[in-house]
Amino acid sequence: MLACLILAGCSTTRRIPKDELLYTGLKGVEIETPGEEKFPAGVKSSLTEAVSVKPNNALLGSASVRYPFPLGLWVYNNWPNPPKGFKHWIYNKLVAEPVLVSDVRPEVRVHMLDQILDNNGFFSGTSSYELVQKRNKKKASILYKIEAGHPYLLDSIILLPDTTHLYHLIDSVALRSKYFQKGSRYSTDSLSVLRVNIANAVRNRGYYYFRPEYIQYLADSTLTRGSIAMKLDIADNVPSMALARYRTGEITTYIYRNRGGGTPDTTETRKGTLIRYLPSRLREGLIPSCIIFREGRTFSVQQMNVTQTRLARLGIFNSININVNRDTVNLRDNLLNVTIECTYDRPLEASVEANVSSKSNSYLGPGLSLGLTNRNLFGGGEMLTLSLTGSYEWQTGSGRKSSVFNSYEVGLKSTLAFPRLLAPRFIPRSRREVSWTRISLGADLLNRPHYFKLSQFNAGLSYDWQSSKYISNSFTVFKLTYNKLQRTTAVFDSIMNANPAIALSFQSQYIPQMSYGFVYDRAMNKSNTINVQFTIQEAGNIFWSIYELCGKKGEKTLFHTPFSQFIKGYAQIVYGRRFFGNHWLVSRIGTGAAYTYGNSSQVPYSEQFYCGGANSVRAFTVRSIGPGSYRAPADQVNGYFDQTGTFIFLANTEYRFPILGPLHGAVFLDAGNVWTLKNEAMRPGGQLKANSFFKDLALGTGVGLRFDISMLIIRGDLGIGIHAPYDTGKRGYYNMESFKKSLAFHLAIGYPF
């Protein structure tokens, strides 16, 4: 405190020249419009961005808010600058040159504001600035004032004469534009976007050499006061080849070996000439299935992009080049010859990875993974992946129960993926994207030394495909999982004996499943993103139906072992909104349910929901809340086994902002819990009920740091509890036992949602 008082007494303007002022930030941008007319938010953002100059000691890069201790200015004004040595090094690290009003050049920025107004149709708008000073006359902030006036609207539109196919196409694109309509506000940005849209459309209709700059606009504001007469035209210097329409000529594909060399082998296919260099393994029809071009048809740039994408998604090439050249032999035919060059990637890849993994249940620990991948097993882009993994894990987050989670895990997994749907022909195939068929086989051993050893074996068949640019689908035709509880301790047995419902969820059993997953992921624009996903899965219904048809009553078994029967679904929406720069507000709402019936009375423990942890309600450790208002007795150290449910609800919002370089920060608010759909006497208060739903939601806030090093994000979150759903002995909504006990720290990898 003494040091702060001493520093506060130091001047920050002592070395400011006589006729200069220290710039203390942007006071604001005041925009005055006629009457109650609303000013466009996008234009206001552009105006503010043009005058947003950061002052000294700007808070989080803000042009308007500063933190109260300008250390760099104190050093500049009150410390001497040693010519060399350690003191000189320290001085350079701490000092900050003062940002002066003359450096900001507000008179120049006023001209920039006028230009932005003109570019957005506010031709009668005017801009000015005012220096705002308080007690210290050597400091000033800047207030910009704008009188916008009425915007100029498009009053009449003249299109190209409908005399050629190209002109007709350009006119049709312009007419479909939401902007290029009578009554729209004049905007150079919108005109530029329309230019690009027109060029993209005509290039996909055969006009390969057409460019956006070949479109020009003629605007006249003298015909009608306050309005714009707009004419769409073609520039005078457009080359003749840009006005010509082309068809696809010869298609030639070269497949090069990874090490080069080899003997060329030429094959004529329905998609042109294929030249591959032997020896190489290539399934007949694989390359033609990825090529969208058709000889003699209208050339399209979109076909070129899709062809490159489909070849890349095979995963067997390390480089793909597509070149387009005009056919110089048959000039009158306007043909474009296409040359595709692909170079194989290395077919075999072995990997050894040492890592630190973070899971959604707050497990953190080191691991070792040995992998072997064959990228082109049968010559059709098939990918065989074998992996052996081992890890030791412990749970992050403070709390008396966290130490019981220490465990180790060993797993072996193999996956054979085909870049096509291996399914009956009556199932429709998408021609836009590469679809995948995956066959998997795996085994896993989980050992919690003080409690149990659980082994799991699984095999499955699934399909992955994209039905559109933003929608991806996954359908698991069949997955069979076998859980075997190999060993238990006396402590674990006592827990199971006290709660038969939990014991049933741990029993050895088969889980035959079928599931479907849907993901809609889209960046709607530079400031809005949305991700919608849901999964639904069923277990045991097909086997149960077969047994019923055969007259089998009572409990049904598979290989003399009971199989589970349930239905489970989960859905969530994640929405991101960018305020400015790299400042984002990201929110999530998620809910799911699992219901058991028929051959089972309890959902398997591995399929139940839990709450708390690094990716959930971060003010609580994993499985420390729920179901509902239930809380394990204080003397039951191992009560975490009870903290699962068959219904979950989560709501999170997080403000993410940059701090310095790769270091980012976050402020978050989390709410959620799990419940049981059925009443369980051993866990009173755990059943989902409408009248206690909001009271049962755990609520927490907190702050976090993220270290973003491109491909890896290391995250640390400190959660602060606000409301616990169980009885803590305190009244009121804020019912945490103490501030210290309301804290939970989580170290994780990647964003929570």
VODONU-586002 format. One record per residue (C-alpha): y, x, z. Coordinates in steps of 0.25 Angstrom, whole numbers, padded with zeros to 4 digits, always signed. Each point is the difference from the previous one (the first is absolute). Layout:
residues N
YXZ/...
//
This chain:
residues 753
+0000+0000+0000/+0009+0011+0003/-0002+0007-0013/+0002-0013-0007/+0014-0002+0007/+0004+0014-0003/-0004-0002-0015/+0007-0013+0000/+0013+0007+0004/-0001+0009-0012/+0009-0003-0012/-0007-0004-0014/+0013+0001-0007/+0007+0013+0005/-0003+0007-0013/+0003-0012-0010/+0012+0004-0009/+0013-0006+0002/+0000-0010-0011/-0014-0003+0001/-0008-0011+0007/-0014+0000+0006/-0009-0011-0007/-0007-0008+0011/-0007-0010-0009/+0000-0012-0009/+0008-0011+0008/-0005-0011-0010/+0001-0006-0013/+0008-0013+0000/-0002-0009-0012/+0010-0012-0002/-0005-0011-0010/+0008-0012-0005/-0002-0012+0008/-0014-0001+0006/-0007+0007-0012/-0012+0009+0005/+0000+0014-0005/-0013+0005-0006/-0008+0008+0011/-0005+0010-0010/+0014+0004-0005/+0005+0001+0014/-0012+0010+0003/+0004+0008-0012/+0015+0000+0005/-0004+0004+0014/-0010+0011-0005/+0012+0006-0009/+0009+0003+0012/-0011+0003+0011/+0003+0014+0003/-0007+0006+0013/+0010+0005+0010/-0003+0011+0010/-0011-0003+0010/-0005-0013-0008/-0010-0008+0007/-0013-0001-0008/+0008+0003-0013/+0010-0012+0002/+0014+0001-0006/+0005-0009+0011/-0007+0004+0013/+0001+0013+0007/-0008+0006+0012/+0010+0004+0012/-0002+0015+0001/+0005+0007-0012/-0006+0014+0003/+0002+0006-0014/+0015-0004+0001/+0002+0006+0014/-0006+0013-0004/+0008+0001-0013/+0013-0003+0008/-0002+0008+0013/-0010+0011-0003/+0003+0013-0007/-0008+0004-0012/-0006+0014+0003/-0002+0008-0013/-0014+0003+0002/-0012+0000+0010/-0007-0010+0008/+0013-0007+0004/+0004-0002-0015/-0014-0006-0003/+0001-0010+0012/+0014-0003-0005/-0005-0003-0014/-0011-0009+0006/+0009-0008+0008/+0014-0001-0007/+0003-0012-0009/+0012+0001-0010/+0010-0012+0003/+0000-0011-0011/+0014-0003-0003/+0006-0012-0006/+0005+0009-0012/-0015+0003-0002/-0004-0015-0001/+0011-0002-0010/+0003-0015+0002/+0009-0001-0012/-0011+0004-0009/-0010-0009+0007/+0010-0012-0002/-0001+0003-0015/-0015+0000+0001/+0001-0014+0007/+0009-0005-0012/-0011+0005-0010/-0011-0007+0008/+0008-0013+0000/+0003+0001-0015/-0015+0003-0003/-0004-0013+0008/+0010-0009-0007/+0011+0000+0011/+0011+0005-0010/+0012-0005+0008/-0005+0006+0013/+0008+0011+0007/-0004+0011+0010/+0008+0007+0011/-0002+0008+0012/+0006+0002+0014/-0001+0011+0010/-0003-0006+0014/+0004+0009+0012/-0001-0001+0015/+0005+0008+0011/-0003+0014-0007/+0009+0001-0012/-0008+0011-0006/-0012-0010-0002/-0001-0011-0009/-0011-0010-0006/+0002-0007-0013/+0000-0015-0003/-0001-0004-0014/+0006-0013-0005/-0004-0008-0012/+0006-0012-0006/-0011-0005-0009/+0006-0011-0008/-0008-0009-0009/-0012+0006-0007/+0000-0001-0016/-0012-0009-0005/-0007+0000-0013/+0006-0011-0008/-0006+0001-0013/-0012+0009-0006/-0002+0004-0014/-0014+0005-0003/-0005+0008-0012/-0002-0008-0013/-0015-0005-0001/-0002+0008-0013/-0011+0010+0003/-0012+0000+0009/+0006+0010+0009/+0013-0008+0002/-0008-0012+0003/-0008+0007+0011/+0013+0006+0006/+0007-0014+0001/-0012-0006+0006/-0001+0011+0011/+0015-0002+0002/-0001-0015+0001/-0011+0001+0011/+0009+0009+0009/+0005-0007+0012/+0013+0008-0001/+0003-0001-0015/+0004-0015+0002/+0014-0007-0001/+0006-0001+0014/-0006+0013+0005/+0009+0011+0006/+0003+0012-0009/-0008+0012+0005/-0002+0013-0007/-0012+0003+0009/-0007-0013-0005/+0004+0003-0014/-0007+0014+0001/-0013-0007+0006/+0000-0010-0012/+0001+0012-0010/-0012+0006+0007/-0008-0013+0000/+0003-0002-0015/-0004+0014-0004/-0013-0001+0008/-0003-0014-0006/+0002+0005-0015/-0008+0013+0003/-0012-0009+0004/+0002-0007-0014/-0001+0012-0009/+0014+0005+0000/-0005+0014+0007/+0013+0008-0003/+0010-0011+0005/+0008+0005+0012/+0009-0008+0010/+0013+0008-0005/-0002-0007-0013/+0005-0013+0006/+0015-0002+0002/+0009-0011+0006/+0014-0004-0005/+0008-0007+0011/+0013-0007-0002/+0008-0006+0012/+0012-0004-0009/-0006-0013-0006/-0001-0008+0013/+0008+0004+0013/-0009+0005+0011/-0012+0000-0009/-0008+0009-0009/-0005-0003-0014/-0013+0009-0002/-0006+0004-0013/-0014+0007-0001/+0000+0010-0011/-0008+0012-0006/+0007+0014+0001/+0004+0006-0014/-0007+0013+0002/-0014-0006+0001/-0010+0008-0008/-0008-0008-0010/-0014+0004+0006/+0005-0007+0013/+0001-0013-0008/-0013+0001-0006/-0013-0007+0006/-0012+0008+0001/-0015-0002+0001/-0011+0009+0006/-0006+0010-0010/-0011+0010+0003/-0005+0001+0014/-0006+0013+0004/-0005+0004+0014/-0004+0014+0004/-0008+0002+0012/+0001+0015+0005/-0009+0007+0010/+0005+0005+0013/-0002+0014-0003/+0004-0001-0015/-0008+0004-0012/-0012-0008-0005/-0005-0006-0013/+0008-0012-0005/-0009-0012-0003/+0007-0011-0008/-0003-0015+0002/+0006-0012-0007/+0002-0012+0010/+0007-0013-0001/+0012+0006+0007/+0001+0012-0010/-0005+0014-0001/-0006+0006+0013/-0001+0015+0000/-0007+0006+0012/-0004+0015+0003/-0014+0002+0003/-0007+0002+0009/+0006-0012+0008/-0006-0012+0006/+0007-0013-0005/-0005-0014+0000/+0001-0007-0014/+0011-0010+0000/+0007+0005+0013/+0012+0005-0007/+0002-0011-0010/-0001-0010+0011/+0013+0006+0006/+0008+0001-0013/+0009-0012-0003/+0005+0004-0013/-0006-0007-0013/+0002+0006-0013/+0009-0008-0010/+0006-0008+0012/+0014+0000+0004/+0003+0012+0009/+0004-0002+0014/+0005+0010+0011/-0007-0009+0010/-0013+0003-0006/+0002+0015+0001/+0003-0002+0015/-0012-0008+0003/-0009+0009-0008/+0005+0012+0008/-0002-0008+0013/-0014-0004-0003/-0004+0014-0004/+0006+0006+0013/-0007-0010+0009/-0013+0005-0005/+0002+0011+0009/-0007+0010-0009/+0012+0007-0007/+0010+0010+0005/+0010-0002-0011/+0003-0011-0010/+0010+0001-0011/+0003-0011-0011/+0008+0004-0012/+0006-0009-0011/+0004+0005-0013/+0005-0007-0013/-0010+0000-0011/+0007+0009-0011/-0011-0003-0011/+0002-0015+0000/+0015-0001+0003/+0001-0014-0006/-0010-0006+0009/+0008+0004+0013/-0012+0005+0007/-0001+0008+0013/-0011+0009+0003/-0005+0001+0014/-0006+0013+0006/-0007-0001+0014/-0004+0013+0007/-0008+0000+0012/-0005+0012+0008/-0012-0002+0010/+0002+0003+0015/-0010+0008+0007/-0012-0009+0001/-0005+0005+0014/+0009+0002+0012/-0004+0004+0014/+0010-0001+0011/+0001+0004+0015/+0010-0007+0008/+0005+0002+0014/+0009-0011+0004/+0006-0008+0012/-0003-0015-0003/+0008-0012+0006/-0007-0013+0000/+0006-0014+0002/-0007-0001+0013/+0009+0012+0005/-0012+0010-0001/+0005+0014-0002/-0008+0012-0002/-0005+0012-0008/-0010-0001-0011/-0008+0007-0011/-0004-0005-0013/-0009+0006-0011/+0001-0007-0013/-0006+0001-0014/+0005-0008-0012/-0006-0001-0014/+0011-0006-0009/-0008-0003-0012/-0015-0002+0005/-0006-0007-0012/+0011+0003-0011/+0007-0014+0002/+0010+0004+0011/-0009-0003+0011/+0004+0007+0013/-0010+0003+0011/+0006+0004+0013/-0008+0006+0012/+0006+0002+0013/-0004+0005+0014/+0010-0002+0011/+0001+0003+0015/+0011-0002+0010/+0003+0000+0014/+0010-0010+0005/+0009-0005+0011/+0009-0012+0002/+0015+0003+0000/+0010-0008+0009/+0002+0001+0015/-0009-0009+0009/-0011+0001+0010/-0011-0004-0010/+0004+0009-0011/-0010+0011+0004/-0012-0009-0001/+0001+0000-0016/-0003+0015-0002/-0012+0001-0010/-0006+0007-0012/-0004-0006-0013/-0009+0005-0011/-0001-0006-0014/-0007+0001-0014/+0005-0008-0011/-0003+0000-0015/+0008-0009-0011/-0004-0001-0014/+0012-0006-0008/+0000-0005-0014/+0013-0002-0008/-0004-0014-0005/-0006-0013+0005/-0015+0001+0001/-0002-0015+0000/-0005-0012-0009/+0008-0001-0013/+0004-0014+0003/+0010+0006+0011/+0013+0002-0007/+0005+0014-0001/+0015+0005+0001/+0004+0008-0012/+0013+0005+0007/-0006+0009+0011/-0012+0008+0003/-0010-0008+0009/-0009+0007+0009/-0014-0003+0005/-0004+0007+0013/-0014+0002+0007/+0001+0006+0014/-0010+0005+0010/+0003+0005+0013/-0004+0003+0014/+0008+0003+0013/-0002+0004+0014/+0010-0003+0011/-0002+0006+0014/+0008-0004+0012/-0007+0009+0010/+0003-0008+0013/-0005-0014-0007/-0008-0001-0012/-0005+0006-0013/+0001-0009-0012/-0005+0003-0014/+0004-0008-0013/-0006+0000-0014/+0006-0007-0011/-0001-0002-0015/+0008-0008-0010/+0005-0004-0014/+0014-0003-0003/+0010-0002-0011/+0014+0004-0001/+0010-0004-0011/+0015-0003-0002/+0003-0014-0006/+0014+0003-0002/+0010+0012+0002/+0003-0004+0014/-0014-0006+0004/-0012+0007+0004/-0013-0007+0004/-0013+0005+0007/-0013-0008+0000/-0012+0005+0008/-0012-0007-0006/-0009+0004+0011/+0001+0009+0012/-0011+0002+0010/+0003+0006+0014/-0010+0003+0010/+0005+0003+0015/-0010+0007+0009/+0004+0002+0015/-0009+0012+0002/+0004+0004+0014/+0008-0006+0012/+0003+0005+0014/-0001-0007+0013/+0015-0002+0000/+0000-0007-0014/-0012-0009+0004/+0008-0005+0012/+0012-0003-0008/-0009-0008-0010/-0008-0007+0011/+0014-0005+0006/+0004-0006-0014/-0012-0005-0008/+0010-0004-0012/+0004+0015-0002/-0014+0004+0002/-0004-0009-0012/+0010+0006-0009/-0006+0014+0003/-0014-0004-0003/-0008+0007-0011/+0002-0009-0013/+0001+0000-0015/+0014-0005-0006/-0002-0004-0014/+0014-0002-0006/+0008-0005-0012/+0015+0002+0000/+0012-0001-0009/+0013+0008+0001/+0013-0003-0006/+0013+0009+0000/+0013-0003-0007/+0009+0012+0001/+0014+0000-0007/+0013+0007+0001/+0009-0012-0004/+0012+0009-0002/+0006+0013+0007/+0003-0008+0013/-0012-0009+0002/-0015+0002+0000/-0011-0010+0004/-0015+0002+0003/-0009-0012+0001/-0015+0002+0003/-0011-0008+0005/-0015+0001+0002/-0011-0010+0002/-0014+0003+0003/-0013-0007+0004/-0013+0005+0006/-0014-0006+0000/+0003-0013-0007/-0008+0003-0012/-0012+0004+0008/+0001-0011+0010/+0001-0010-0012/-0013+0006-0006/-0007-0001+0013/+0004-0015+0002/-0004-0003-0014/-0014+0006+0003/-0001-0009+0013/+0002+0011+0010/+0007-0005+0013/+0005+0007+0012/+0005+0014+0000/-0002+0007-0013/-0003+0015-0001/+0001+0011-0011/-0011+0010+0001/-0004-0006+0014/+0015+0003+0005/+0010-0011+0001/+0012-0001-0010/+0014-0004+0003/+0006-0012-0006/+0015-0002+0000/+0013-0001-0009/+0012+0009+0002/+0014+0000-0006/+0012+0008+0001/+0014-0001-0007/+0013+0008+0001/+0014+0001-0006/+0008+0012+0000/+0015-0001-0004/+0009+0012-0002/+0015-0001-0001/+0009+0012-0003/+0014+0000+0006/+0006+0013-0006/-0005+0014-0003/-0014+0001+0007/+0003-0010+0010/-0011-0011+0000/-0004-0012+0008/-0015-0003-0001/-0007-0012+0006/-0014-0005+0001/-0007-0013+0003/-0015+0000+0001/-0011-0009+0005/-0015-0001-0001/-0012-0008+0006/-0015+0002+0001/-0009-0012+0003/-0015+0001+0002/-0010-0011-0001/-0014-0003-0005/-0009+0012+0003/+0010+0007+0010/+0008-0004+0012/+0009+0013+0000/+0007+0007-0011/-0005+0015+0000/+0009+0009+0009/+0004+0009-0012/+0005-0013-0008/+0009-0005+0012/+0015+0002+0001/+0007+0008+0010/+0015+0002+0003/+0009+0012+0005/+0000+0014-0005/+0008+0008-0010/-0001-0010-0011/+0002-0013+0008/+0008-0003+0012/+0004+0014+0004/+0005-0002+0014/-0015-0002+0004/-0012+0009-0002/-0012-0005-0009/-0008-0012+0006/+0009-0001+0012/+0005-0014-0003/-0007-0013-0002/-0008-0008-0003/+0012-0010+0003/+0005+0002+0015/-0013+0006+0004/+0000+0013+0008/-0012+0008+0004/-0001+0001+0015/+0007+0012+0006/-0013+0006+0006/-0007-0002-0014/+0003+0014-0006/-0008-0003-0013/+0007-0013-0002/+0005+0004-0014/-0013-0005-0006/+0005-0014+0003/+0013+0002-0007/-0004-0006-0014/+0001-0013-0006/-0003-0009-0012/+0014-0003-0003/+0012+0009-0002/+0015-0001-0003/+0010+0011-0002/+0015+0001-0003/+0007+0013-0001/+0014+0005-0005/+0004+0014-0001/+0014+0006-0004/-0003+0014-0007/+0011+0010-0002/+0002+0015-0004/+0004+0009+0011/+0000+0014-0006/-0008+0005-0012/-0015-0004+0002/+0003-0006+0014/+0001-0015+0000/+0002-0010+0011/-0004-0014+0003/+0004-0011+0010/-0011-0011+0000/-0004-0014+0007/-0014-0004+0000/-0007-0013+0005/-0015-0004-0001/-0013-0003+0007/-0014-0004-0002/-0007-0013+0005/-0014-0006+0000/-0003-0012-0009/-0010-0005+0010/+0001-0002+0015/-0006+0011+0008/-0002-0002+0015/+0000+0016+0002/+0014+0001-0006/+0009-0011+0005/+0012-0002-0007/-0005+0007-0013/-0002-0012-0009/+0011-0003-0010/+0009-0012+0004/+0012-0005-0006/+0008-0003+0013/-0002+0014+0004/+0001+0008-0013/+0014+0006+0001/-0002+0003+0015/-0013+0008-0003/+0008+0008-0010/+0001+0015+0005/+0014+0005-0004/+0005+0014+0000/+0011+0009-0006/+0002+0015-0002/+0004+0012-0008/-0007+0009-0009/+0001+0013-0008/-0006+0003-0013/-0002+0014-0006/-0002-0003-0015/-0005+0012-0008/-0003-0007-0013/-0014-0003+0000/-0002-0001+0015/+0008-0008+0010/-0002+0004+0015/+0005-0011+0009/+0003-0001+0015/+0004-0013+0006/+0004-0003+0014/-0002-0015+0003/+0007-0007+0011/-0006-0013+0006/+0008-0012+0001/-0010-0011+0003/-0014+0000+0004/-0009-0012-0003/-0007+0001+0013/+0004-0002+0014/+0007+0013+0005/+0004-0006+0014/+0015-0001-0005/+0007-0012-0005/+0009-0002-0012/-0002+0004-0014/+0002+0015+0002/-0012+0001+0009/-0004+0015-0001/-0005+0006+0013/+0010+0012-0001/+0008+0007-0011/-0009+0012+0001/-0013-0008-0002/+0006-0008-0012/+0000+0013-0008/-0010+0004-0010/+0000+0012-0010/-0008+0000-0013/-0001+0012-0009/-0005-0005-0014/-0001+0004-0015/+0007-0009-0010/+0009-0012+0002/-0005-0012+0009/+0001-0010-0012/
//
